[in-house]
Amino acid sequence: MKLRPILALPFLISTAALAADLPKIPSKSIAAKKELLFSDDFQGSEPAKVWHKVVPTFTVEEGTLKGTQTRDVTIPAANGKPEQKAHAAVHGLEIPTKDSVVECKIRFEGASMIDVEFDDRKFTGSHYGHLCRAQVRLNGITIIDERDGGMRNDIRDMKSDPTKKEELAKLLKGRQVTYPAKLETGKWYTLVVETVGDEMRVTIEGKPAAYLKSSGIAHETKSKIELGVAGKNGFFDDISVWNAAPAK
């Protein structure tokens, strides 16, 4: 059994998160757990074979999954090689879901962002099949509908056209939301991401932290779950994934 440092201070959600311009976060779970699809406590010397690399670099370290962003700068195309854009480290699982509950422990040790993402590589309407994600930073929790928001192909194309600025803003309205939060480096937090229909709800240490209702979240087949880390370093542990149904 792994021992974890006791949290000296409770997780704090700023009262500003309940401001009128942010959706009210449901106080109770929106998802009821059904069958357990996957779990991993990272006790091996390297990630289990079910995991696959998407963007380096992830390693197993002292019974945890450690993510470190190494593609931290964009490298221009040269010598026949294509441009390599800066990108967070990403580790993936092939777990088809529609509605789900993803629970894991996270810890910041220099990382600027840790996230849980849902994708469908067979879906061609958005860049790389991106659907939706929950991002955690020390000062805030963000939920993004990428399928019908910033990763939708036509919306991405509009970003390079300054004459489309107002139209773009209208299309992106309501596709992303950020709630303020206060987390600390070096402490473990239990992160839960519930996805039911067109809703996503996030809790930290059992407390409501973020919520978004947006059409892209309702994508029928979320074929991949990916974990991301921006910066250096972020840790995951004790991840579990359940199929879910709407809570009664």
C-alpha positions in Angstrom: 0.0 0.0 0.0 1.4 3.4 -1.0 1.4 6.1 1.6 0.5 9.6 0.5 1.1 12.9 2.1 -1.9 14.2 4.1 -3.5 17.3 2.6 -2.9 20.0 5.2 -5.5 22.3 3.7 -8.8 21.3 2.0 -9.3 22.0 -1.7 -10.7 25.4 -2.1 -13.1 26.5 -4.8 -13.4 30.3 -5.1 -16.9 31.6 -4.6 -16.3 33.5 -7.8 -17.0 30.1 -9.5 -20.6 30.6 -8.8 -20.8 34.0 -10.5 -23.6 34.7 -12.8 -21.5 34.3 -15.9 -20.6 30.7 -15.1 -22.9 27.7 -15.3 -24.1 26.5 -11.9 -22.2 23.3 -11.0 -24.6 20.5 -10.0 -24.0 19.7 -6.4 -24.5 16.0 -6.9 -23.1 13.5 -9.4 -24.6 13.6 -12.9 -23.4 10.0 -13.5 -24.1 6.6 -11.9 -21.2 4.2 -12.2 -21.9 0.9 -14.1 -19.3 -1.7 -15.0 -15.6 -1.0 -14.4 -13.8 -0.9 -17.7 -10.2 -0.2 -16.6 -8.0 0.4 -13.7 -4.2 0.9 -13.1 -2.2 1.7 -10.0 1.1 1.8 -12.0 3.0 -0.7 -9.9 5.1 -2.0 -12.8 8.4 -0.7 -13.9 6.9 0.8 -17.0 3.4 1.6 -18.3 1.3 -1.4 -19.0 1.0 -2.5 -22.7 -2.6 -1.3 -22.9 -1.2 2.3 -22.7 0.2 3.8 -25.9 2.4 6.9 -26.5 0.7 9.8 -28.3 3.1 12.6 -27.6 6.2 11.8 -25.4 7.1 11.7 -22.5 5.5 9.5 -19.9 7.3 7.1 -17.5 6.4 5.0 -14.4 8.2 6.4 -11.4 7.8 5.0 -7.8 4.4 3.5 -8.5 3.0 6.6 -10.4 2.7 7.7 -14.0 4.9 10.8 -14.6 4.3 13.1 -17.5 6.9 15.6 -18.7 6.5 17.9 -21.7 9.5 17.6 -23.9 8.1 19.2 -27.1 8.1 22.6 -25.4 9.1 24.7 -28.4 8.0 24.7 -32.0 10.7 23.5 -34.4 10.4 25.0 -37.9 10.4 22.8 -41.0 13.9 22.2 -42.2 16.0 19.7 -44.2 12.9 18.0 -45.6 11.4 17.5 -42.1 8.0 18.9 -41.3 7.4 21.5 -38.6 7.1 20.0 -35.1 4.8 22.1 -33.0 5.1 22.5 -29.2 2.7 20.1 -27.5 1.9 18.7 -24.1 2.9 15.1 -23.3 0.0 12.8 -24.0 -0.6 9.1 -23.0 -3.6 7.2 -24.4 -6.0 4.3 -23.9 -8.4 2.6 -26.3 -11.5 2.5 -24.2 -14.7 3.1 -26.2 -17.3 4.9 -24.0 -20.3 7.2 -24.4 -21.1 8.1 -20.8 -18.4 7.5 -18.3 -16.7 8.3 -15.0 -12.9 8.7 -15.0 -11.3 8.9 -11.5 -7.6 9.3 -10.8 -5.2 11.0 -8.5 -3.1 13.9 -9.8 -0.1 15.9 -8.4 1.6 19.0 -9.7 5.4 19.1 -9.5 6.1 21.9 -11.9 3.4 21.1 -14.5 1.3 24.0 -15.7 -1.6 21.8 -16.7 -2.9 18.2 -16.2 -5.9 16.9 -18.2 -8.2 14.1 -19.1 -9.3 14.1 -22.8 -11.8 12.2 -24.9 -11.2 11.6 -28.7 -12.5 9.6 -31.6 -9.9 9.2 -34.3 -12.5 8.0 -36.8 -14.4 11.2 -36.5 -13.3 13.6 -39.3 -15.2 16.7 -38.3 -12.6 17.9 -35.9 -8.8 18.1 -35.8 -7.4 14.6 -34.9 -10.8 13.6 -33.7 -10.7 15.8 -30.6 -14.0 15.8 -28.7 -13.9 17.2 -25.2 -11.6 17.5 -22.2 -11.2 18.6 -18.6 -8.1 20.6 -17.8 -6.7 21.2 -14.3 -4.3 24.0 -13.4 -3.3 25.2 -10.0 -5.6 28.3 -10.3 -8.5 26.9 -12.3 -10.5 24.1 -13.9 -11.4 24.3 -17.6 -13.9 22.1 -19.5 -13.8 22.4 -23.3 -16.1 21.1 -26.0 -13.6 20.7 -28.8 -15.7 18.8 -31.3 -18.1 21.7 -31.8 -15.7 24.3 -30.6 -12.1 25.3 -31.3 -11.1 22.0 -32.9 -14.0 21.8 -35.4 -12.4 21.9 -38.8 -14.2 25.0 -40.2 -13.7 26.9 -37.0 -10.0 26.1 -37.0 -9.8 27.5 -40.6 -11.5 30.7 -39.5 -8.9 31.4 -36.9 -6.4 32.5 -39.6 -8.9 35.0 -41.2 -9.1 38.3 -39.2 -12.4 39.2 -41.0 -14.1 36.2 -39.3 -13.3 37.4 -35.8 -16.9 38.2 -34.8 -18.3 35.1 -36.4 -15.7 33.0 -34.7 -16.6 34.4 -31.3 -20.2 33.6 -31.8 -19.4 30.0 -32.8 -17.2 29.5 -29.8 -19.6 31.0 -27.2 -20.5 28.5 -24.6 -18.0 25.9 -25.8 -15.5 26.4 -23.0 -15.7 27.4 -19.4 -13.1 28.0 -16.6 -13.8 28.0 -12.9 -11.2 29.5 -10.5 -9.6 27.1 -8.0 -6.7 26.9 -5.6 -4.5 23.8 -5.7 -1.0 23.4 -4.3 2.2 21.9 -5.8 3.3 18.6 -4.3 -0.1 17.5 -3.0 -2.3 14.6 -4.3 -5.8 15.4 -5.4 -8.6 13.0 -6.5 -9.9 14.2 -9.8 -13.2 12.8 -11.1 -14.5 13.6 -14.6 -18.2 12.6 -15.2 -19.5 12.6 -18.8 -23.2 12.0 -19.4 -25.0 13.0 -22.6 -24.0 16.6 -23.4 -22.8 17.4 -19.9 -19.4 17.1 -18.2 -18.9 17.7 -14.5 -15.6 17.8 -12.6 -14.9 17.3 -8.9 -11.6 17.7 -7.0 -11.4 16.0 -3.6 -15.2 15.3 -3.9 -16.1 18.9 -4.2 -17.8 20.4 -7.4 -15.2 22.2 -9.4 -16.5 22.7 -13.0 -19.5 22.0 -15.3 -20.3 22.4 -19.0 -23.3 21.5 -21.1 -22.4 21.6 -24.8 -23.4 19.5 -27.8 -19.9 18.1 -28.7 -19.7 16.3 -25.3 -22.5 14.1 -26.4 -20.5 12.4 -29.1 -21.7 8.8 -29.3 -18.3 7.0 -29.4 -15.5 8.4 -27.3 -13.1 5.8 -28.5 -10.0 7.1 -26.7 -9.2 8.5 -23.3 -5.9 10.4 -23.1 -4.0 11.9 -20.2 -2.0 15.1 -20.8 0.7 17.1 -19.0 2.0 20.5 -20.0 5.2 21.6 -18.4 7.4 19.7 -16.0 6.3 17.5 -14.1 2.8 16.1 -13.5 1.8 12.8 -11.9 -1.2 10.4 -12.2 -2.0 7.4 -10.0 -4.9 5.0 -9.3 -6.9 5.6 -12.4 -10.2 3.9 -12.9 -12.7 4.2 -15.8 -16.4 3.1 -15.5 -19.3 3.0 -18.0 -22.0 5.3 -16.6 -25.7 6.1 -16.9 -27.4 9.4 -16.0 -27.8 9.7 -12.2 -31.4 9.4 -11.0 
